[in-house]
Amino acid sequence: MGKIAAVAINTFREAVRDRVLYGLVGVALFVLFLTLALAELSLHQERRIVLDIGLASISLFSVVVSVFLGSSLLYKEIERKTLYVVLPKPVERYQFLLGKYLGITLTAGVFIAIMGAVQLWLTAVQAGVAKTFTLTALGGLPALLLLCVWRARDRTAVVVPWSLFTLAVCTAIAMKADVPLFPLLSALALVVGEVLVVTAVALLFSAFSTPFLTALFTAGLWLVGRSADSMATMKSKVLSTSIKDALKALVHIIPNFNLFVPGQHTLENQIDGSAGPLAYVLTSLGYAVVYSTLLVALAAFIFRRRDLL
């Protein structure tokens, strides 16, 4: 585990220093703050606009981060020849790949925590929490990060605890506004599950393909996975029975990403015949863990047999 952790930490450091990631964070923050302006244009649906658009953007940008990192970091190790320095050491290829996977998911998890904190803060602002209190938190948390970065020996190490602390603070702020926290936090947890699977898919393709094709294949599979339920229930008269059967079989093979975007109604209310929102979230996260484990194992098998000379 020590070798895997070392690779994961180095992967996290490399990802955090990537300027493209900062650009994605900036665009995601802009979209989240834009929801406040869009909410003012709606008719008595302000909170719904802030939550729906905000959570949808967090899911989308988290997937983009996973695809970008998953398709580029492993290839960079091969392209820069740094992989040839690591593998002669007592580090197995599967350990190296698993470390890369954990490092990428940790980076995406930090991204989700930060975006989720902003989403909670914006929801509290829209709900009417005292502006002085929220503005103090908005200015104090970045100042705390700058102070920790200035004082810490390893600047990237402070990002993980700071993101979790920020999420906790913004959750406390949202509680003061009587914001329904369970659906919101459950939606963030489901985004984490989606990221687990997307990263595993990206690493699977990255084990034998180029960054461009990896990103293309991963994004395509994600789009198909988002339409899995629609394909399974398709009742078109144009398609033949054999094509419909093939689509239904494909649904059981490809990852069902539609599980991770159930909508607020599923997370707020217990549907007849279901075990409840909490059971749904736990089942979906269990599906993500099992599916991503299988994909990472397959990626490790392919990467082990790949000729890197």
N, C-alpha and C positions, 0 to 999 in steps of 0.2 A: 504493500500500500504506500510505502514511503516513496517509491519510484514514481508511481502513478500520481501521487500528490505533488511531487516536484514538477512533473510535466504539466499538470493542471495549473499550478501557480504561475509557471513561466508563460503558459498560454494565456492566462488571464492578464498578466502584465503586458504581453505583446498586444493583446486585443484592446486594452484600455488606452494604450498609447497611439492607436491608429486614428488618424485625423478624419477618416471617412466616418468612423463611429461617432465622433463629435458632431459631424454634419447631420447624421441621422437623428441624434439627440436634439439638435437645434430645430430641425424640421418637425419632429414629433411634439416638442414643446409648443411650437407656434400653432400647430393644429389644435392642441388641447386648449390653449388660451383663446383660440378663435371660436371655440364652442360657446363661450360666454356671449360673444357678439351675435352668433347665430341664434342663441336662445332668446335674445331680445326681439328677434323677428318673428318668433312663433306666437301662437295664441294660447296662452295658459298651459304651455307644454315645456316650460323652461327647463325644469329638472330632467325631464325625459330626453330633451335634446342634448344637454350636457353629458348625461350618462351614456346614452346610446352612441353618439358620435365619438365621445372620448374613449370608451371601451373598445369600439371598433378600430379606432386609430392605434390604440395600444397593441391590440392583437396584430394588426397589419404590420406596424413598424417592428414589433418583436420578431415576427416571421422574417422580415427583411434583414434584421440583424443576424439572425441564425443562419439564413441562407448565405449572406455575405461572409461571415466568419467561417462557416462550415465549408464553403467552397474555396476559400483562399488560404487559410492558415496552413493546412497540411501541404498544399502545393508550394507554398513559400519555403517550407522546410526542405523540400526536395530541390526546388529551383536554386536556393541559396547554398546548397550543399551542407547545411547545418545538420541535416538528418544523418549524414555519413559520419559525423562526429559523435552523435548520440548512440547509434545502433551498435558500434563496436564495443561499447560499454555493456555491463550486465543489465541491459534493459531490453526486454522482449518487445517485439513489434506490437503485440496486442496491448501491452502496458502503455506504450507510447500513444497508440490510437485512443485508448480509453482515457488517458490523461488529457489528450486534446479535446475529447468529447466533454469531459467534466469542466475543463477550463472555459470552453465556449458556452456551455449551459450556465456556468456561474456568471459569465459576463452578461448573458441575456437575462438572467435572474436579477442582476443588479439594475439593468435597464428597466425591467418590469417594475421593480420596487420603486425606482425614482419616478417613473411615469405614473404608477399607481398612487404615489404620494401626491403628485400634482393633481391627479384626478380627484382625489379626496378633498384636497384644498379648494379646488374650483367648485366642487359640489357644495362645500360648506359656505363658500362666498355667495354662490347663487341662492342658497337657502337663507342667507341673511345673518350670518355670524358677524359679530362686531369687527369692523374693518381694522381697527387698531390692533386687535389680537392677531388677526390673520396676517396683516402686513409685517408685524414683528416676527412672526414665524417665517414668513417668506424671506425676509432679510437676514434673520439670524442663522438659519440653517446653512445657506451658502457661505456665510462668514465663518461658521464653525468648520466647514469643510476646508476652507482656505487656511485656517489656523492649524488644523490637523495635518494638512499637507506640508505646511511650512515647518512644523515641529517634528514630523515623523521621519525616520530614516528611510523606510520604504514607503514612498508616496502612494503607490497603488494599493497598499494593504489597508489604508484607511477608508477606501471607497465602499467596501462591503459593509462594515459595521455602520458607517454613516448612512448608507442607503436604507438599512433596516431601521435605524433610529429615526430617520426622516419619515419613513412609512408609519412608524408608531406615533410620532408627533401629529402627523396629518390625520391619522385615524382618530386620535383624541379630539382634534379640532372638529372633525365631522360628527363625532358623538354629541358635541354641544349643539349642533344644528339639527339633531334628531334625524340624521340621514340613515336610511336602512343599510347597515354595514354588511350584513351577511351576503346579500346578492352581489354587492360590489366587490367584496373580498373574495367571494367564491368565483366571480368572473376573472379576477386576477390570478387565482390559483389554476383555473382552467387554461389561461394563457400560458402559464408555466408548463402545464402538461402538453399543450400544443408545441411549445418550443422544444421540449424533450424529443418529440417525434420528428419534428422538422430538422433539428440538428443531426439526429441519427440518420435520416434520409440523406442529408447533405454529405455527411462523412462517408456513407456507403458509396455514393457516386464519386466522391473525391478520392476514394481509394484506388480508382482505376481510370479516372477521367480528368479533363482539364477544368480550370475554374469556370470558364464560360459555359461549357456543357453541363457541369455540375449544377450551376445556378439555374440554368434553363430546365434541366430535368427535375430538379427539386421544386422549383416554382410551378411547373406543369403538374407534378404529382400532387402538390398542395391544392391547386385549383380543382383538380379532379376529385381529391378527397373531400373538399368542401361541398361537392355536388353528389356525394355518395348516396345520401338518402333520397335525393331526387331521382337518381338513376335506378335505385331499387324499386321505387314506386311509380316509375314511368308507365303511362297507359296510352302512349301514342299509337294510332292505327297505322302510321307510316312504317314503323319498324316491324320487322318480322319477329316471330316467336324465338328463333335461334339467337337473334341479336339481343333481345330482351333477356334471355337466359344468360347470355355471355356477360351482359352488363351487371346482372344480379350476382354472378359468380365473381366478377371483378370487384364488386363492393366488399366482398368478404376477404379479399386479398390485400387491396390497397388500404392504407390508414384512413380511417373515417375522421377527418378533421372537423366535420360538422358537429361532432360530439362536444367540442370545446367552445361552441358558440350557440348555446341552447336558447338564449333570450332571457330577458328579465322575468317573464311569467313563470318559466320553469324553475328559476332560482328563488322566486318569492312565494310561490304557492305550491301546495302538494296536489299533484294531479291524481285523479281517480285511478286506482290500481297501481300506483307507484309507491316506492318506499320513502319518498320525500326528497327535498332538495339536497340535503346533506349526503344521503346515500348516492344520489346522482353524481355529485362532485367527486366523492371517494371512488366510485366505480369508474368514472372517466379517467381519473388520475391513475388508478390501477391499470387500466387499459393502456395508458401512455407509457407507464413504466415497463410493462410486459412487452409491448410492441417495440419500444426503443431498445430494450435489452436484446431482442432478437436481431434487430437491424445492426446494432453495434457489433454483435457477435459475428454476423455475416460479413460486415465490413472488415473486421479483424482477420477473418479467414482469407478474404481476398487480398488484403494488404500484406499478409504474411507470405502469400505465394507470388507477390508481384516482384518482378526483377527490377531492382533499382540501380543496377550498374550501367 
